[in-house]
Amino acid sequence: MLNTALPDKLRLLPWTVIFVIVAIGGFGISILYSAAGGSLQPWAATQSIRFGVLLIAMLAVAQIDIEVWIRYAYPLYGVILVLLAVVEAVGFVGMGAQRWIDLGIIRLQPSEFMKLAIILALARYYHFLPRAFIESPRALWPPVLLIGVPMALVMAQPDLGTSLMIAFGGVAMLFLAGVRLRWFIGAGIAIAAALPIVYNSLRPYQQKRVLTFIDPEADPLGAGYHITQSKIAIGSGGMFGKGFLNGTQSHLEYLPEKHTDFIFATMAEEWGLMGGLSILAGFAVIIGWGIGVSLTGRTQFAKLAAMGLTCTVFFYVMINTLMVMGLAPVVGIPLPLVSYGGSAMMTVLLTMGILMSIARQRHRQMLGGGPASL
Amino acid sequence: MTIRSESDREQLFSRRALFIGAAQGGIGLLLAGRMAYLSVFEQEKYKLLAEDNRVSVRLIPPRRGWIVDRNGKPLALNRPDYRLEMVAEQVDDLDATLAEIGRVITLSPEDVERIRADVKRLPGYVPVELAKDMPWDQFAAVNVRLPDLPGVQPIRGFARYYPDGAGVGHLLGYVGSPTREQFLETKDPLYVFPGFRLGKDGIEKMLDDPLRGRAGARRSEVNARGRIIRDLQTVDDTPGATVTLTVDRDLQAYAARRLGEESASVVVMDCWTGDVLCQLSMPAFDPNAFSDGISHKEWDTLNADERHPLINKSVQGIYPPGSTFKMMTALAILDAGFKPEDGCHCSGRYYFGGHAFHCHKRGGHGGVSLSSGIFQSCDTYFYHFGRQAGIDRIAATARKFGLGQEFDIPVPTQRSGIVPDQAWKIERYGQKWLPGETLSCAIGQGYNAATPLQLAVMTARLASGREIQPQLLLGGKRRPVGTLDVPPEHLALIRQAMADVVNSPRGTAGRSRLPVAGVQMAGKTGTAQVRRITAADRRRGGKFGGLGVPWKQRDHALFVAFAPVEAPRYAMSIIVEHGISGSGTAGPIARDIMTYLFAPDVAMRALEKLEAGWAAKKAKELADAQYRAALAARAAAEAAAAAAAPTTAAAPLPTPLPTAGTGA
């Protein structure tokens, strides 16, 4: 049965998207090769192995039955929440600021998985929520708690970037599920009003980041250094870049985090505007495909999960590129598939795996058609 | 809208999903636009900034030009200076780095403290000096360990070196780091280059431009940590030009030794060219120490010193010329139509306007004329005839000889002194000139004030009859020297009188005769009061400005001279502050220095004898002081013992120990 089923399953895979993923990942590896001064060590080789392994994992995940996701959405969320609390507690007790579990090939951060788990959990919640309750305030507090608790735990680490991504993902889900607009507008006004208070409660280094973002030239050698050097790298690349292996900002180490958070700048210096647009176009294909999956889904879970997961990928790309182009504060979010490091790559490839799994089965009715019958 | 049916919900979802999709598309366009803006429209700006990052222009400071004397002997040169600097922001672990360096060179706790303070005070990219003037072996040892010492930079620089030290301090000045203000004024990047020095005083300051040369530059590719990846282009520096002075280094050094510990100035000039052969002011600072930078405390000590080691007395010190001025008065008297034979009687005092004006000789000189008035330095003669010649005529004569004016020589500050006349007093004090004031001015006291350089120029003009100007730089174009507007026969009379000062048995400076066969020196002594002598002082009698009064109140000793008498070649002026007597203190110094010009070995032998005497005197004073201290200590001990005696007497005396083997 496996023998007959497998080719069929392979045929159903979105090969265009997989090709784009491989192209972006391969481009990323070539950038890492250049960033190391034209060497496979220390980054390109490791990244290749990682990418290969995770690509296979993605294809494996794509084979999982869609019902597994809906069935295990809450347990998965629960386990990751516990892990988050545990690393927070352990880190607090005696391991310093260590927020990860070492798995050898990658260091696992529970907060990374939370970006996925929150989407699946909320998709399940709204999948089963009777239509009549969607707009009721009483039905709003469970998802708010589902978002708020992990967000607070991650914020406490402190990891502003990841906590923002959890919030963005969660809020996008609420919006898509049909929560009344007035709640978003009300929350927006409340946040705007609370901003000065929040700003004052930030730690000085966080305040400095915000101020630096507003005016990076004020302190070009201090906190504004990252943004300034990143803009120099991108701007000096021009239309077609300085050529492969010819970046000076990266090779002479003016660009900080040239292989992780600021890899987009490293790339732009050598490949120019064309390179940047290629990467953006690649992600546009992936995200566009994800939106398509969502819109053609038959069940609420498939629609919501597909759109939420697509948004997660989008937020990664958006926050990172806005940051390197000097349009957002420096918040330590890598560029998925391109930046060196396992966590983000794993999250995004798992996301893509789940998306593919959903895409394959998006026309299936599940669990008695869900709440539609209620 | 409320959700009533499944299709409502699907519609709502689709609408909102499309909204999110559109928002994502919008943000995507914003990103693309932003990137295009950065890399296309602002490309030039960022290309420049990237280039600015990549390329570091490191200045090559020019080597400072030498200063040499008239014979090409170096007065100021450069010696290699091995220094160690550290760029704090490139240092990973300051403690470890200091410990590692401490293993190779000795860093005192004060050094470490200073380094730490500098690291805290200065921005991270400014090099902090770890050590300077390192011996070669230590420098080499540090170089070997450089890979373990990130941020530490060995520098092979040059330090200014003045072989003659204090002897050329005032003449040459010194070099030092530019001040913050100087940098802000010029914006010259060389000014913040570590180890760059510019002239701060004297010749170093006045001729800084030719001495400095032009900096070169090394363009190299550097990484963010400041490490040089490769050199791109190098423009060599242009070393500073050599400046040749008219000074004779050996003469200057001899004069400095000869002055010993006196607070004095010596100026020696060539009578025909105006070349300044020696311009010495002592005591002086050591320019070597100054060029390294001295502490506030050292500066304050020097500044408070009553012998003014920070003032170049030759051009900044102004003194009453005293009797050395009498040649000016004498020429004015001749100019007024008096004959050299016209005489008067000196009884030791001269009454005018109800006041008694005293001659320095209490009993008087008897009958005096122009010539004997000069060689015996009779004040009465000059009171009598000077008053008749008038102050304006005296002042006009003095100005012809360079008094009261500044000269065109490269010194940072010179004073013009005062040649008083009627117009001057009205302008200065708003008061009419009193005839009695002419009397004090006629003998070089009163308002008269001159610098040692002016007195040397005066003497040179007297000796040559030419309007010579002092010159400090050898070579170059000079203005032709004109003849003085003074009848040559008058000058001849004065020269003869000056020759008699030294060589006549009745002259005031008999002990200043040159010990060189065939060369005679002409001169004039001067003893200038530094305070007013009151009638009460005179009644008390004795010396008023001599050894019996505090150093600061003693008279200045002056001597001006030229030689040889028949064909003058050299002129000089000597001023010994509070040296008491022109003939006793300044004259012999002038004799020895003049001797050095004609017979150096004779002069050197005389100096060695003198120095031996000074050393013996010093040793004796030291021994006396030690002896007195020992006496005082013994007296104190005895007093203490006497005070303690009653109590010890009560105690039982210890039994004397049996002594063995010493008897018989």
Interface residues (C-beta under 8 A of the other chain):
Chain A: R131 A132 I134 E135 A172 F175 L176 A177 G178 L221 Q229 K231 I232 A233 I234 G235 S236 G237 G238 M239 T248 Q249 H251 L252 E253 Y254 A268 E269 G272 L273 G276 L277 L280 F283 A284 I287 G288 I291 S294 L295 Q300 K303 L304 M307 C311 F314 M318 T321 L322 M325 L327 A372
Chain B: T2 I3 R4 S5 E6 R9 L12 F13 S14 R16 A17 L18 I20 G21 Q24 G25 I27 G28 L30 L31 A32 R34 M35 A36 L38 S39 V40 E42 Q43 K45 Y46 K47 L49 A50 E51 N53 R54 Y125 E221 V222 N223 A224 R225 I229
